[in-house]
Amino acid sequence: MRNRLGRSSAAGRPRPPEADRHRWVALTNTTMAVFMSSLDGSVILIALPAIFNGIHLDPLAPGNIAYLLWMIMGYRLVQAVFVVSLGRLGDTLGRVRIYNLGFAVFTVASILLSLDPFTGSRAAMWLIGWRFLQALGGSMLTANSAAILTDAFPKDRRGFAIGVNQAAIFAGQFLGLALGGLLAVWDWRAVFWVNVPVGIAGTLWAYFRLRDNGVRTQARIDWWGNASFAVGLGAILVAVTYGIQPYNGQAMGWSNPAVIAGLAGGAALLAVFAAVERKVAEPLFRLSLFKIRAFTAGNLTGFSARLAQGGLQFVLIIWLQGVWLPLHGYDYSQTPFWAGIFMLPLTAGFFLAAPLSGTLSDRFGARWFASGGMLLFSLSFVGLLLLPVSFPYWEFALLIALNGAGIGMYSSPNSSSIMSSVPARYRGVASGMRSTFQNSGTSLSIAVFASLMIGGLASALPRTLTSGLAQHGVTQQVAARVGSLPPGSSMFAAMLGINPVHYLLSRYGTLSTLTPANTSLLTGREFFPDLISGPFHDGLILVFAVSAVLGLIAAIVSLTRGDTRAPAEAELPVTGAAVTSAAEARSCPFPS
């Protein structure tokens, strides 16, 4: 029986329609937020050619490759470092409060990015700096969105809700490629403008409609834990970013003393962090959660999956833009846009599989869906490994669609399993820990994939490029100068929609000395792709083999996840800390 106020006389709970309305508000708002955040992590990949042109920055000038890498890696680095702290802050101050603040910060940063008043290197530094702020806002969103959904939805519907959320994250990553190409044709600043109306609408909608249903735990800030974790992980990721840049005449910088010191110092600080977290009463990183088998297995497989898949987007773009599209008649200036279009099957596979898998896992459990998805994911890499460099497109499209479907089958059940396995009061920090494993895996994956590709090119490209140019009328001196260009620069030039041979021969004033036939051959669409296809394919084979093995390991570990129910003692009052009810945790976007 229900009373006239629409409340259950037995339990005093809100009417189901009201609860359902809030669930859909939570789902649609958080889905919009994570879509926007993930889209911005990838939209810049395709827009980079227009950005470099717009700010008048020479992409092949010495040292400018660093700006490109920081525009790509900086966003993910900030998210990896701060997402746990922001999830823990959500547990303390209110998840909706930190989430709302994230929407506002993200929107302000997007406006500032589009107002870049400089040119050249100063313009690049402006963009990199405000991208850091934008990533901080995105971290506030992603750190708390899964926890908000877990609070809003009952256990038997969380897989569906988180599946929709995960589909939005992945769709944002890959639709960002196509959208970046479209917007960059109009104006490079438009890739930042697109966030502004969405951000304003999302901030206001969340502020007025989103309720905080979670348990709030009052706790002191773990300053030593925050500092050692942020500096330690940050040092490793910064070192990794510089490790794939040229150094002292070498193709990569792994022998750079600063890189070695960053890796060693970062690892040491993370060891200090682990020791600190065992001692403090209210730690940032709840190491006790790793006693929960489903939580541990879910995060280990999440890290492995992102390590296998995070750099895939990066490698496929270079494969399409640097080799396949030019060999199939596309001008270099058109390749960034078409690369985004041709990668849409990957998004489609994920978009179809993630919500369906999440819904079915609500009924049948997460283990087999997550493990089966990782197995399909691994097998798709075996297929990619067997493709020739100049592949039939339908085979490529089918394999990347299967790859997307595999990661979609895995992601939703895995995230639901992690979030359902932890005590309610730790959902914010658990969501942050989950995101940290994933973002760290993605950042490391890009570095590993890039290193393998550059290593493959470095073994053959300088010699073959020098001899190929000399055979077609270029003087030995100029041919040697072009051949000495770091292989990574050639790879990234192709990613920016630039034919590096045409660009460099023009810079050195050599084109006017060549015969029309040699000029046409050297600056055409096929000379450079033919030259790099062999060493590039060697790198691809190694990359895809490593990813296939990582996917298989993740599938096996996923089978060990066990029961996903949170421990019964998790619902007991917290000793030594004040727990604030959901009614007290309103949706004000700013901490009081």
N, C-alpha and C positions, 0 to 999 in steps of 0.2 A: 504494500500500500504506500502511496505517496501523499504527502500533505499538500496543502494548497499553495505552498511556496515552491513546490516542485522539488522538494528534497525527500530522500528516503527516510521514513520515520525510524527505521532500524539503525541506519549507519550515518545519517546526516550528510550524505555525499551529494555533490552536484548532480543535476539531471544528466543522464547520458548524452542528450543532444548538446548540452553545454560543454561537457568534457570532449565530445567528438569535435565540436567547433574549434576548441583550443588546440586539439591535436593537429587539425588541418592547418591552422594558423602557424603552429610550430614547424610543421613539415614544409609548407610552401615557403615560409620566410627563410628558414635555414637552408633549404635547397637553393633558393635564389642567392643567398650569401656565399655558400661554398662554390656554386657555379661561377659567380663573379670572381672570387678569389683564385680559383684554379685557372679560369680563363686568362686572368692577367699574368699568371705564371708562364703561359705559352704564347699569348698573342704577340708578345714582343719578338719571338723567334722569327716570325715571318715578316714583321714590320721593321726589322733591323736595317735592311737595305734603304728603306725610305727614311729612317731615323738618321743614319749616317749621312745620307745626302742632304737631309733637311738641316742638320747642324754643321754641315760642311767639314766632316771629319774623314780623312783619308784612311780607309780600312786596312791598307797594306803598308802604311808608314810604320817604321820601327816603334814598338811600344804600344801602338793603338789596339793591338789584339787584346791587351789587358782590359780595355774599356768594354769590348764586346763580351768577354768572358764574365766580367762583373755584372753587366746588364742581365746575363742569363743566370749566373750562379748566385748573385747577391740576394735575390728574392728568396730562393730556396734555403740559403744559408741562414738568413734571419728567422725563417719559419722553423727550421730544425732546432735552432738554439733557444728560442723563446717560448715555444708552444707549451712546454711542460709548466713553466712558471705561470703562464697565463691561465692554463687549466687549473692549477692549484689556487690561483687568485680567484677564479670563478667559484671553487668550492668554499672559499672563505667569505668573499664579498657578495656572491650571488652570480650565477652563470649568465642569466639574462642581462645583468648590469654590465659585465665585462663584454659580452657579445654585442650589446648595443653600442658601447664605446668603440668597439672594433669597426662597426659599420661607419661611424662618424669619422674615425681616423683614416680609414681606407678612402672615403670620399674626399676628404680634405687633401690627402696626398695625391689623389688623381688630378684634382684641380691644379695643384702646384706643379705637377709633372708637365701638364699641358701649357704652362706659362713660362717655359724655359726662355730666359732673355738673352742667353749667350750663344756663342758658336764655338766650334772646335772642341778642344779638350775640356774647357771650362763648362761647356754645355753638357758634355758627357758626364762630368762630375756632378752637375746639378741633377741629372736624371738618375744616376746611381744613388745619390744621397736620398732623394725623395722616394725612390723604389724601396729603400730600406724602411722608411716610415710606412709606405703602403704595405709592405710585407708584415710589419708589426700589426697593422690593423687586420690583415688577413689572418694572422696567427690568432688573434683574439676571437675571430669568427670560427675558424676550424677547431680551435682548442675546446670550444664549448658547445658547438652545434650537435655533436653526437650525444653529449651528456644531456642536452636539452631534450632531444628526441627520446632518449632512454627514460627520462623523467616523465615525458608526456604520454608515451605509448605503453600499453601493457605488454608483458613478455611475449604473448602469442602473436603480437603484431609488430614487434620491433624489427624483425628481419625485413619486412616489407618497407617500413619507414626508412631504415638505414640503407636499404637497397636503392630506394629512390635518391637518397642523398649521395650515395656513392656513385650512382649513374650520372648525377649532375656534376660531380667532381671530375670524373673521367671525360664526360662530354665537354666540359669547359676546357680541359687540357687540349683536346683535339679540335673542337669547333673554333677555339682561339686561333688555330693555324689558318683556317679558311677566312675567319672574320678579320684577322690581322692583314691578310692579303687584300681583302676588299677595302678596308678602311684606309690602308696605307696608300692605295691608288688615289684616294681623295686628298688626304692630308695626314702626315705622320702623327700629328697631335690628336687625331681622331681616335687612335687606339686608347688614349686616356680619357677623352671626352665621353666615350661610351659608358664608362663606369659612373659618371656623375649623376644622371637622373636615376639610375638603378640604386645607387648608394643613398641618395636623398630619400627616395620612396621607401627603401628597405629600413632605413634608420627610423623614420617616422612611424612606419607600420609596426615595427618591433616595439617601439617605445609605448605606443598606445594599445597594442593588442596582445603582445606576448607576455605571458605570466611566468613567474618562476615557481615551478612545482617541486624543486629539488630541496634536499636537506642542506642547510648551510652550516659549516663547521668553523667556529671562530678559532683561529690559530695564529701563533706568531710566525713572522716571515723567517724562513731558513736562509739567512743572509749568506753564510759560508757555503751552503749547498748551492744556492743560486749562482754565486760568484764562480765557484770552482767548475760547475757544470757549464755555464755560459762561456767562460774563457777557455776551458778545455776543449769542448766540442767546437767552438768557434775557431780556435787555433788549428785544429785538424782540418776543418773545411776550408779555411783560408789557405793553408799549406797545400791542400789538394788542388785548389784553384790555380795557384802559382806553379804547381808541379806539372801542369799540362801546357805551360807557356814556355817559349824558347828561353834558353839560358846559356850565356857564354859560348855561343856558337853551336850549341847542341839543340836537337829538335825539341827536347822537353827539359824541364827544370828539376827533375827528381834528385839530381846531384847537388842542387843549390843548398848551401849550408843553412840558409834561412828556412827552406822547406823541410829539411831534415830536423832542424831545431823545433819547428812548429809541430811536426808530427810527434816527435818524442816528448816535447813539453806538454802538448795537448793530452797525450796518453797518460802522462804522469799526473796531470791535474784531474783527469777522470778517475784515476785510481784514488786520489785524495778525496774526490767527491764520493766515491763508494764508501770509503772509510767514515767520512763525515755523516753520511746518511744512516749509518749503523748506530751512531752515537746520539744524534739529536732527537728530542722528544717528538717534534713535529716536522718530519723531513719533507723536502720538495719532492723527491722521487721515492714513492712508497715501495721499497724493496720487498716488503712483506707480501705485496700483491703477486710476486713471482712464485709464491707458494701455491697459488691457484693454477692448476695445470692448464685450464682453458686460456687463461690470460697469458701465460708464458708461451704456450704453443702458438697462440694467435699472433703475438708480437714477433716471435722468431720467424714465423712464416711470412708475416707482413714485411719484415726487413729483407728477407731473402727474395720475396717477390718483387719488391721495389728495386733491389740491387740488380735483379735480372731484367726488369722492364723499364726502370727509370730513364736509362740512356737510350732506349729504343727509339723514342721520338726524335732524339738528336741524330742518331745514326741514319734513320730512314730519310730524314730531311736531306742530309748530305748525299745519301745514295741517289735520291730522286733528283735533287738540284744539281749535283756535281757530275753525275754520270748518265742516269737513265733518260731524263727529260731532254738534255741536249742531243743525245744519240737518237732521240725520236722526234727531232725537228723543232724543239722549243727553244726560242732565244733565251739566253741567260737572264735577261731582264724580266722575262715572264715566269721563270722557274719558281720563285718564292710563292707566288699565288697558286700555281698549279700543283705544287707539292702539297699544299694544304688540302686542295680538292681531292687529290688522288689518295690521301690518307684517311678519308672519311669512312671507308669500310671498317677501320679499326674502331672508330667511335660507335658505329652502328652495331657492331658485335657486342660491345660492352653495354650499350644502351638497352638492347633487347634482353640480354642475359641477367643483368644485375637485379632489376626489380622482380623478375620471375623467380630467380634463384632465392632472393630474400624471402619472398612469399612462401615458397615451398619449404624453405628451411625452418620457417615458423612451425610447420606441421611435422616435418620429418627429422629435424635436427640439422646442425651445421656441418658436422664432420664430413659426411660423404659428398656434400655439394662443394665444400671448400677444397677437399682433396681431389675430387674429380675435376674441378676447375683448374687446379694447378697442374694436373696431368695433361689436360688438353692444352694448356698454356705451354708446357714443356714440349709437347709434340709439335706445336706450331713453329717453334724455333728450329726443330729438326727439318721441317719443310722449308723454312727460309734458308737454312744452311745449304740445301740442295739446289736452290734457285741459281741460274746463271746471272751474271751481272746485268745483261740486257734481257730481262725476263719478259714472258708474255704477261700483260697486265692482269688478266683474269686470275692467273695463278697467284700472283702477289696479293691481289685484293681478297681472294679466298683465305689465304694464310693469315693476313693481318686481321681479317674479320674473326677467324677462329682464335687468334691471339687475344683480341678484345673480348670475345665471348668467354674464353677461359678465365681471364682476370676478372670479368664480371661475375661469373659463377662463384668465384672464390671470395671476392671483396665483401659482398653484402653479408653472407653468413659469417665470415670471419669477424667483421666489425661488430655484428650483433652478438656473436659469441663472446668477444672480449668485454663488451659493455654490460652484458647480462651476467657475467661471472663475478663482477666486483661489487663490494658493498655500496649502497646508494650514496653514502657520504663521500665516496672517493671517485665518483664518476667523472668529475672535472679533471682531476689529475690523471685518471686512467685514460681519458680521451686525449689528454696532452701527451702522455707517454706513448700511446699508440701513434699519434701523429709524428712524434719525434723519431720513432723507429722508421716510419715510412719516409719522412723527409730526408733523414740522414741516408737512408738507402738510395733514394733518388739522386742526391748530390754526389754520393760516392760512385753511383752507377755511371753518371755522366763523365766523371773523371776517369773511371776505369775504361769505359767504352772509348773515350777520346784518346786515352793513352795507347790502347791497343791499335786503334786506327792510325794514329800518327806514327807509332812504331812500325806498322806495316808499310806505310808510305816512305818513311825515312830510309828503309833498307834498299829502296830501288829508285824512288822518284828523282832525287838530285842527279843521278847519273843518266837516267833515261831522258830526263827533260833537257839536260845540257846537250847530249848527243843528238836528240831529235831536232832541237833548234839549229844546231850547227850544220846538220845535214840539209837544211832547207834555207841556207843563205845567211843566217845570223852569224855575226862574227864570234869567234871563240870567246873573246873577252865578255861580250854582252851575254852570250849563252851561259857562261859560267856564273855571271852575276844573277841571272834569272834562276839558274839551277840551284844556287846557294840559298834561295829564299827558304825559310823554315817550312817543312811540309805542312805543319799545322796552319800556317798562313794561307797556303794554297787551298787547303780543305775549307777553312773558314771563308775564304774569298768566294768559293763556289756556293757556300751557304748564304752569302750576301747577294747572290745573283750577279756575280762578277766573273767574267772570263779572265783568269789571272794572266794568261799568256798575252792576250790583247792589251790588257791594262799595263803590264810591265814593258812590253815592247813599245807602246806609245810613250810611256814615261821616259824611256831611254832614247827616244827619237830614232828608232831603228826601222820603223815601218816604211819610211820614205826611201830607204836604201834597198828594199826587197823588190823582187819582181812581183807583178800582180798575182801570178799563180801561187807563189810562196806566201804572199800576204793573205790571200783567200784561204789557203790551207791552214796556216798557223793560227789565224784569228777566227776560224770557223767553229762550228759547234762540235766537231768530232775530234779534233786533234788532242786537246787536253783530256777529255773523257777517255779516249782510247789509251792515252799514255798512263793514266792512273788506274784504269780498270783492273789490271792484274794485281798490283800490290794492294789496292783497295779491297778486292775480293778476298785476298788472303787474310786481311784484318777482319772482314765480315765473318768468315768461317770461324775464326777464333772467338769472336764476340758471341755469335749465336750458339756455339758449342758450350761456352761458359754459362749462358743464360738457360740453355736446356737442362744442364746439370743442376743449376740453382733451383729451377722450377721443380725438378724431380725431388730434390731434397725437401723443398717446401711441402710437396704433396705428402711425403712420408711423415714429416714432423706433424702435419695437420691431423693425421690419423690418431695421434696421441693426445688430442686435446681433452678427451674425457667429458665430464659433466660441466655444463655451462651455468648451473645455478649458483647464485651468490651464497657464500657461507651464511648459515642461520644466525651466527653471532653478529653478523654485519648490521642487523637492524637494532641492536641494543644501544642504549645511550653511550655517547663517547665520554670516556673518563678523562678528566683534565681539560676538556674543551667544551665551550658552549655551543649547542646546536640550535640554530635559528630555524624556525618553521618556515614553510613556504609562504605563509601569509605575510611574514615580515620581510620577505625578500622580494620587493616589488621591482618593477622593470625600469627604474631610473637608470639612464645610461652612464651616469658618472658616480664614482665611489663617494660616499658621504663621509 
